[in-house]
């Protein structure tokens, strides 16, 4: 596959991701600020897909051989960050849910106890 084929695949992927973002923004699953940040990310991604030579000075300074290598390094860094943040948020939600279930169980037990006394 030549470079144009890869660029077209990446372009369609970026368009698909912008569409997914738009749908979730319209359903108010994500706030407007997050929507705008992700739009900037995907439009930047698309720009660099079609003009990779702009990154050549950065690649040369970092001693990286290809633009794709820089993209992969960046992608791994972003995925690692998002995984850590996701795990932290899941832990926080688990604790909140545990506390809520505990409170509901105690309240339910007390209601049953009051009904037995009457």
Secondary structure, 3 states (H helix, E strand, C coil): CCHHHHHHHHHHHHHHHHHHHHHHHHCCCCCHHHHHHHHHHHHHHHHHHHCHHHHHHHHHHCCCCCHHHHHHHHHHHHHHHHHHHHHHHHHHHHHHHHHHHHHHHHHHHHHHHHHHHC
